[in-house]
Amino acid sequence: MELNSQKVRALAPENDPLKIGMGWTVEDLDKPQIMVESTFGDSHPGSAHLDQFVNQALKGIADAGGKGARYFTTDICDGISQGHDGINYSLAHRDMIANMIEIHGKSTGFDGGVFIASCDKSVPACLMGLGRLDMPSIVVTGGVMDAGPDLLTLEQIGAYSAMCQRGEITEEKLTYYKHHACPSCGACSFMGTASTMQVTAEALGLMLPGSALMPATCGDLKEMAYKAGIQVMELARKGIKASDIVTMKSFENAIMVHAAISGSTNSLLHIPAIAHEFGLEIDGDTFDRMHRGAHYLLDIRPAGKWPAQFFYYAGGVPAVMEEIKSMLHLDVMTVTGKTLGENLEELKNNGFYDKCEGYLKQWGLKRTDVIRTFDQPIGADGTVAILRGNLAPEGAVVKHSAVPKEMFQAVLRARPFNCEEDAIEAVISKRIKPGDAVFIRYEGPKGSGMPEMFYTTEAISSDPELGKTIALITDGRFSGASKGPAIGHVSPEAAQGGPIALVEEDDLIRIDIPARVLEIIGVKGEELPKEEIGRILAERKKAWKPMPPKYTKGVLKIFSEHAVSPMKGGYMV
């Protein structure tokens, strides 16, 4: 089999001298050439440490007879971008990283790739990018940061900030929490979007078994990066491409794992976008169908008790898969060159679980304290649902495992806001009352880039009264750290004239999670027949005028013009 790098080399006579000019030897030119793409950079703790794993992967490639080439596309941090317009770039930069990976791979000519990332948008971006390249590929994730004192983790800071604004804790106490919430590099230590996407990469079969969500500070992760460098050479020699591994069956496995871990709602943006790059179609309805009856097992924050490092201590993705094995496709291929079923059997015999349990014993815990058994789940009806009705004809997503039971069925009064800033001020100042439905609109992909409504959800969920008596409904999205009565991705979005744009003060809003319903059922506090509501909405639509575009140049202009619906993945076409 002729290597792609050698085909490209034969077509471009400048190829050899240019590579020699950056330090390659003549012997290197004949070796299999592997792209090592990472999001390393001083952008946040999830990326600042990735160079060490790049170096380990390069060493593995070299020891296996190949030549690695480093490429970097640094990502941004949702946490650092919060509270200002920087967060509007978050979703858009996923697609931009994928674009750069495509450019790096297609313009040069490689025989395989190692993709190294940790966080919310960088991991799905790598998965999208390698889908476009469709070459022998393996993913290494940068693990998870340690918890701070008293197991403090970053997702608690939003709640503490809201408590400080309400005068419930001092400024000094908040400062202490801020200075101790991130004691090391790695992804944030809870099952937010970063952790969920690391788990997803392994569940798809693109990572070495058991390597997702290891503590970033443990030596095991460096060893995995080295082994990934060796294994990508094996994939390249055998010609096993990403599309040989990533199939509809492997996506179904990933969604079942997502249900078992109570994964982030942002997965409903990322998994469909990744599938799209592999020529497959997944949407919110796929999640809704597969989550029904799925067993939720993981007691990890934000929905559970423990920081995310305990996930690895309890056996990680393989331990979850063992519990839900009856619901998985065990015959799918993985980057080991073996099937998922073969990998799971091998892990029982190679000491993996013994090593993990050794970590867990140091905390006086057993595996079932973190990962419940299939027969004794935390919940048995999945963790997300897709709601529909005259308010969300194309759907909206709710993480019902994080919603108070009191809010599973409710009729609320609409309090609409056209941006998050106005909504959070109303929550903090106590102008929002029990029984309200807080709407934040014009925050979808075409409105403002689809930022997170993180601070508003934290202000609501941390309020003992509002957290169980109101709902937040938005065409924007939520942080993977969010919890509480939050419904997002409402589609069509307000910027497209979706019904969420037509909601007025004191409209009556019905939420019924078991029935999967989100609808307007009344006006000015009075319930009306469905036909009358339809007539009123039609009149409002005739009078509705689009908001002026928020961005008239740059990346967000491009993104807002080309992004598809959130229920399809929010990717650019």
Salt bridges, closest charged atoms under 4 A:
ASP16 OD1 - ARG9 NE 2.77
ASP28 OD1 - LYS31 NZ 3.08
ASP28 OD2 - LYS67 NZ 3.82
ASP30 OD1 - ARG9 NH1 2.67
GLU37 OE1 - HIS104 ND1 2.84
ASP63 OD2 - LYS59 NZ 3.29
ASP75 OD1 - HIS44 NE2 3.04
ASP78 OD2 - LYS121 NZ 2.68
ASP78 OD2 - ARG477 NH2 3.71
ASP95 OD1 - ARG94 NE 2.93
GLU102 OE1 - ARG132 NH1 2.86
ASP120 OD2 - LYS121 NZ 3.91
GLU168 OE2 - ARG166 NE 2.86
ASP220 OD1 - LYS355 NZ 3.56
GLU223 OE2 - LYS227 NZ 3.13
GLU234 OE2 - LYS238 NZ 3.30
ASP244 OD2 - LYS241 NZ 3.95
GLU252 OE1 - HIS329 NE2 2.65
GLU277 OE1 - ARG132 NE 3.20
ASP285 OD1 - ARG388 NH1 2.68
ASP288 OD2 - ARG292 NE 2.97
ASP288 OD1 - ARG516 NE 2.80
GLU322 OE1 - LYS325 NZ 3.21
GLU322 OE1 - LYS348 NZ 3.77
ASP331 OD2 - LYS249 NZ 2.93
GLU345 OE2 - LYS325 NZ 3.54
GLU345 OE2 - LYS348 NZ 3.08
GLU346 OE1 - LYS338 NZ 2.44
GLU357 OE2 - ARG367 NH2 2.78
ASP369 OD1 - LYS366 NZ 3.41
GLU425 OE1 - ARG431 NH2 2.39
ASP436 OD1 - ARG413 NH2 3.11
ASP436 OD2 - ARG415 NH1 3.25
GLU452 OE2 - ARG477 NH1 3.42
ASP463 OD2 - LYS430 NZ 2.92
GLU504 OE2 - ARG540 NE 3.48
GLU505 OE2 - ARG415 NE 2.47
ASP507 OD2 - ARG540 NH1 2.69
ASP512 OD2 - ARG510 NH2 3.19
GLU519 OE2 - ARG510 NH1 2.65
GLU532 OE2 - ARG535 NH2 2.50
GLU539 OE2 - ARG535 NH1 2.39
GLU561 OE2 - LYS557 NZ 2.79
